[in-house]
Amino acid sequence: MDQERSMDELTEDLEQRRRRVRDDMGGTHRVQSLRDRGILNARERIDLLLDEGSFREVGTFAVSWNPDDREGTPGDGRICGFGLVDGRPVAVEADDVTVKGASSAVVNLRRMDRVYLQAVRAGHPLVYFGENRGGRLPEYIGSEAICEVGHEAIAWLKRKRDIPLATVITGTSLGSSSLIAAASDLAVQVEGTTMSVVSPGIVEIATGESVALEELGGPEVHARITGLTDLIAPDVEEAVRMVQQWLSYLPSNIEQPPPLAPEAPPPGRARLSEMVPTQRRRGYDMRRVLTELVDSGEYLELKPKFGRSLTTVLARLGGMPVGIMASNPMFEAGSLTPAACDKGTRLLCLCDAFDLPLIILQDTPGFLVGRKVEHDRFINKSTMFFEALVQASMPRLVVLVRKAYGAAFGSLGGAGTGSDLLVAWPTAEIGFMDPEVAVNALYGDELAGLEGHERAARFEELAAGMRQGNDPYGPAGTMQIDEVIHPDETRSLLISELRRHRSLPPRPPHQRSLRNWPTSW
């Protein structure tokens, strides 16, 4: 008969087991290898995110579902639990590459699901550090194993933006970590990492195509082409700072209002009225305008390399968090492209789900046209963007800065779309199409019979006449827009309107139509 052990002996055994899992992880030599290469391990990344000493682990003693692997899989390649970020409770999950390359497996997915579901139940944001190497073989082989995995994946697929979800890709990401990034409200990719569904080896076996990991899913691929990555960080430290800043704009869950902060004036280096050219064909960078509009001149720009004709940011006005969607004439003259529509839809979903008021600054000649645009699913993308705009129910404040033409006028909150405030600067032009395009369409035959200076003079005469009919005072007179304002009044007016709308309690979750929209399309 075994000798009965005392409580002290039992608790000492517990502590020794904890130390082995938490200090040795998948082996001291593997931990040291990461350290020698200047790479933070999973536990160090968690410590970097959380307030000091606040981490409480869940599932410390998890091991592989496969009995033959249990001795060599401490934590089963995932580290999960709860802690604090700036005093706010959050859930955190991190892939541990020292254990089986952090490959996805039955128990570690179960561990992640347990923490995720508890985060939703308690209303805590979740941050995930992802870099797993795909499904674990041979554990995934066989009908019983794949059925187990199917059960564990459903919780993530059913999410309804109850809590903010952020993913940081910290290494080679294959399979589930890439899919979780796509399901997240924020995806940050560290330079030198990759994100794809399968490896180049599988691609070559399946298709015969030889491709490098970087070509499949490097940061520039997802920042510029797919739009999956919201931000690129030079290192994990900066990625964590980005996530912390992003969380600071959002409530912890859909039942809470967005968090307030003290109001801080913008830098004051220039007045808004001095920043936008009155020459209608001159470009400018709308981000400079944002710097002089928002508190402290600080904002977090999302997807800065994707759909660049539309700038999307999170910021504060009068201490109140807001989303801002702004045409950027520096790129494609501010025209809406399929990528810009995707980018705008994503911000609409985030703002509607978490009750962030949305500010729209318009300066667009319309939708970009051409064969490539049509082939890039322009009809689908523009329709989805417009649907999202009119179904969203958070407060929406629209400023017509300069050009507001065609269907893009409506897609960016123009007359008749239900905006709570629609104002224009005196530089605003509102019409069916840009006057210079309209002149060519209506008077092309007449202009074709003219040459040189005579043709240019007649063109300008016709265009000037059309521009006169597009000024903001006509719709202001018929109450299609609320007011024509001095550009330098913009900040104070927006803050006043935001305060007025904040007097209401947060809208019930069932009224937020975009909360249930897919995260990828």
Disulfide bonds with the S-S distance in Angstrom:
none
